[in-house]
Amino acid sequence: MAITLSTDGYCEATDVAALLQSLTIDSNSDPSTTEVEGFITEYFGELGGMLVGANYVHPVSQSGGSLTVSGGGSIVTKDAAYAGNTWLTFQGSGGTISGIVRQGDFFTLGAAQRYSVLRWAEVSDAGDMAVEFAPGLEADASASSTVTYTSGAGAANVLKHLNALGVAVKTVMAAYGPDADEAILGPVRNERDRLYGGIKDRSIILLGADRMETTRTAGTAKLMRA
């Protein structure tokens, strides 16, 4: 089989092999590449249950948002904004803007300061997009300032690593059974547990991943009557 990212797994067999350079993973090894790909899909399913439990949509996209302007135009600010503002409205210059932004995407306004998008947003019926970001603007920005937008892929990268770590543990156990070297297995298992637990208890936020319920946020607690 072959892995289709975000359909069968968040990583590929080569990612597992990169973690386990003391092992050979190929069509003739034990476990073989095909068996490792089976482990990837198996652990992908487990990750899906954890992600939904942590209020994330599963599967998570391989990329963050995507903004384009038809006809090769530019993304620009619609209105003037002032130092400290945390909202801007984007529109297209020389064409129509289309796409979405996600938490974890970022942009610049002609200076080195990067501004991180705080929440999902889409283009309105009026053809513009209101974007909330942090930190606040470091300087005033005039209308029609050029926006350099970068899509984030933090969630996909974290899940790729976690999927590969989980499968690396399965692969070592399949190769050596109870004789698996703890010096190899231990660090991989510990890093897997750190990432898995952090996402599950929401101390690690998956930037760019959509929420199942957009009104729920990390750390939300239910209030109960006495």
C-alpha positions as CSV (number, residue, x, y, z in Angstrom):
1,M,0.0,0.0,0.0
2,A,1.0,3.6,-0.2
3,I,0.1,6.3,2.4
4,T,-2.1,9.2,1.3
5,L,-1.4,11.9,3.9
6,S,-4.4,13.0,5.9
7,T,-6.3,10.0,4.6
8,D,-4.3,7.0,5.7
9,G,-1.7,8.6,8.0
10,Y,0.0,11.8,9.0
11,C,3.5,10.4,8.1
12,E,5.1,7.9,5.7
13,A,7.3,4.9,6.1
14,T,10.4,7.0,5.3
15,D,9.6,9.2,8.3
16,V,9.6,6.2,10.6
17,A,12.9,5.0,9.0
18,A,14.5,8.4,9.7
19,L,13.8,7.9,13.4
20,L,15.1,4.3,13.4
21,Q,18.3,4.5,11.5
22,S,19.6,1.4,13.2
23,L,16.9,-0.6,11.5
24,T,16.4,-1.3,7.8
25,I,12.9,-0.9,6.5
26,D,12.3,-2.2,3.0
27,S,10.2,-4.7,1.1
28,N,12.2,-7.6,2.6
29,S,12.8,-6.5,6.2
30,D,10.8,-7.7,9.2
31,P,8.7,-5.7,9.6
32,S,8.5,-4.7,5.9
33,T,7.6,-1.3,4.5
34,T,4.1,-2.6,3.8
35,E,3.7,-3.7,7.5
36,V,5.1,-0.3,8.7
37,E,2.5,1.4,6.5
38,G,-0.1,-0.7,8.2
39,F,1.1,0.5,11.5
40,I,0.9,4.1,10.3
41,T,-2.8,3.7,9.4
42,E,-3.5,1.8,12.6
43,Y,-2.0,4.6,14.7
44,F,-3.6,7.3,12.5
45,G,-7.0,5.9,13.6
46,E,-6.0,6.1,17.3
47,L,-4.8,9.6,16.8
48,G,-8.2,10.5,15.2
49,G,-10.0,9.4,18.3
50,M,-7.7,11.5,20.5
51,L,-8.0,14.5,18.3
52,V,-11.8,14.5,18.3
53,G,-11.7,14.1,22.0
54,A,-9.5,17.1,22.2
55,N,-12.0,19.1,20.1
56,Y,-10.1,19.0,16.8
57,V,-11.5,18.0,13.4
58,H,-9.9,14.8,12.1
59,P,-8.2,14.4,9.7
60,V,-6.2,17.6,10.1
61,S,-5.3,19.4,6.9
62,Q,-1.8,19.2,5.6
63,S,-1.6,23.0,5.2
64,G,-2.9,26.1,6.9
65,G,-5.0,28.7,5.2
66,S,-4.7,29.8,1.6
67,L,-5.2,33.3,0.2
68,T,-4.9,34.2,-3.5
69,V,-5.8,37.1,-5.6
70,S,-7.1,36.5,-9.1
71,G,-5.2,37.9,-12.1
72,G,-1.9,37.9,-10.1
73,G,-3.0,40.8,-7.9
74,S,-1.8,41.5,-4.4
75,I,-3.3,41.2,-0.9
76,V,-3.7,44.7,0.6
77,T,-5.3,46.3,3.7
78,K,-8.7,47.9,3.0
79,D,-8.5,50.6,5.6
80,A,-5.9,52.5,7.6
81,A,-5.1,51.0,11.0
82,Y,-3.2,52.3,13.9
83,A,-0.5,51.1,16.3
84,G,-1.9,48.6,18.8
85,N,-4.9,47.6,16.6
86,T,-5.5,43.8,16.4
87,W,-7.9,43.7,13.5
88,L,-7.2,44.4,9.8
89,T,-9.4,43.9,6.7
90,F,-7.7,42.4,3.7
91,Q,-8.9,42.8,0.1
92,G,-7.5,42.2,-3.4
93,S,-5.7,44.8,-5.4
94,G,-5.7,44.1,-9.1
95,G,-8.1,41.1,-8.7
96,T,-10.5,39.3,-6.3
97,I,-9.3,37.8,-3.1
98,S,-10.3,34.3,-2.3
99,G,-9.6,31.6,0.3
100,I,-9.4,31.3,4.1
101,V,-7.0,32.0,6.9
102,R,-6.5,29.7,9.9
103,Q,-5.0,30.1,13.4
104,G,-1.2,29.8,13.0
105,D,-1.0,31.5,9.6
106,F,1.0,34.8,9.7
107,F,1.6,37.9,7.7
108,T,3.8,41.0,7.5
109,L,3.2,44.5,6.4
110,G,6.4,45.5,4.8
111,A,8.5,45.2,7.9
112,A,10.1,42.3,9.8
113,Q,7.4,42.0,12.4
114,R,5.2,38.9,11.9
115,Y,1.6,39.0,13.0
116,S,0.0,35.7,13.9
117,V,-3.6,35.0,12.8
118,L,-5.7,34.1,15.9
119,R,-8.8,32.6,14.3
120,W,-10.3,31.1,11.2
121,A,-11.8,33.7,8.7
122,E,-13.2,33.7,5.2
123,V,-13.9,36.2,2.5
124,S,-17.1,38.1,3.0
125,D,-19.8,38.7,0.4
126,A,-18.3,42.1,-0.1
127,G,-15.1,40.6,-1.2
128,D,-12.9,41.4,1.8
129,M,-11.8,39.6,4.9
130,A,-11.6,40.7,8.6
131,V,-8.6,39.2,10.3
132,E,-7.8,39.1,14.0
133,F,-4.1,38.8,14.9
134,A,-1.5,39.3,17.5
135,P,0.6,41.2,18.6
136,G,-1.0,44.6,18.0
137,L,0.4,46.6,15.2
138,E,3.8,48.0,16.0
139,A,3.2,51.1,13.8
140,D,0.4,52.8,11.9
141,A,-0.5,51.2,8.6
142,S,-2.1,53.1,5.7
143,A,-4.9,51.8,3.5
144,S,-3.7,49.7,0.6
145,S,-0.6,48.5,2.5
146,T,0.8,45.3,0.9
147,V,0.2,42.2,3.0
148,T,2.7,39.3,2.7
149,Y,0.8,36.3,3.8
150,T,2.2,32.9,4.8
151,S,0.2,29.8,5.4
152,G,1.1,27.9,8.6
153,A,1.5,24.1,8.7
154,G,2.3,23.6,12.4
155,A,-0.4,21.1,13.1
156,A,0.6,18.8,10.1
157,N,4.2,18.9,11.2
158,V,3.4,18.0,14.8
159,L,1.1,15.2,13.8
160,K,3.6,13.9,11.3
161,H,6.2,13.6,14.0
162,L,3.7,12.0,16.5
163,N,2.4,9.5,14.0
164,A,6.0,8.5,13.1
165,L,7.0,8.2,16.8
166,G,4.0,6.0,17.6
167,V,4.8,3.7,14.6
168,A,8.5,3.7,15.5
169,V,7.6,2.1,18.9
170,K,5.4,-0.5,17.1
171,T,8.1,-1.2,14.6
172,V,10.8,-1.8,17.2
173,M,8.5,-4.1,19.1
174,A,7.7,-6.0,16.0
175,A,11.4,-6.3,15.1
176,Y,12.7,-7.4,18.5
177,G,9.7,-8.3,20.7
178,P,10.6,-8.5,24.4
179,D,14.3,-8.2,23.5
180,A,13.9,-4.6,22.2
181,D,16.7,-2.4,23.3
182,E,15.4,0.1,25.9
183,A,18.1,2.5,24.8
184,I,16.5,2.7,21.4
185,L,12.8,2.3,22.5
186,G,12.8,4.5,25.6
187,P,13.5,7.9,24.1
188,V,11.1,7.3,21.2
189,R,8.3,6.1,23.5
190,N,8.9,9.0,25.9
191,E,8.7,11.6,23.1
192,R,5.6,9.9,21.7
193,D,3.9,10.1,25.1
194,R,4.9,13.7,25.7
195,L,3.4,14.9,22.4
196,Y,0.3,12.6,22.6
197,G,-0.4,13.7,26.2
198,G,0.2,17.4,25.4
199,I,-2.3,17.5,22.6
200,K,-4.8,15.4,24.5
201,D,-4.8,17.7,27.6
202,R,-4.5,20.8,25.3
203,S,-1.2,22.1,26.7
204,I,0.0,21.8,23.1
205,I,-2.2,23.6,20.6
206,L,-2.2,22.4,17.0
207,L,-1.8,25.6,15.1
208,G,-3.8,25.5,11.8
209,A,-6.2,22.7,12.9
210,D,-9.9,23.4,12.9
211,R,-12.1,22.9,15.9
212,M,-15.0,20.5,16.1
213,E,-16.9,23.1,18.2
214,T,-15.6,26.6,17.5
215,T,-17.0,28.0,20.8
216,R,-14.9,25.7,22.8
217,T,-11.3,26.8,23.6
218,A,-8.3,25.2,25.2
219,G,-8.7,25.1,29.0
220,T,-12.5,25.5,28.9
221,A,-14.0,24.0,32.1
222,K,-17.6,23.2,32.9
223,L,-19.2,24.9,35.8
224,M,-21.3,22.7,38.1
225,R,-23.8,23.6,40.7
226,A,-22.9,22.9,44.3
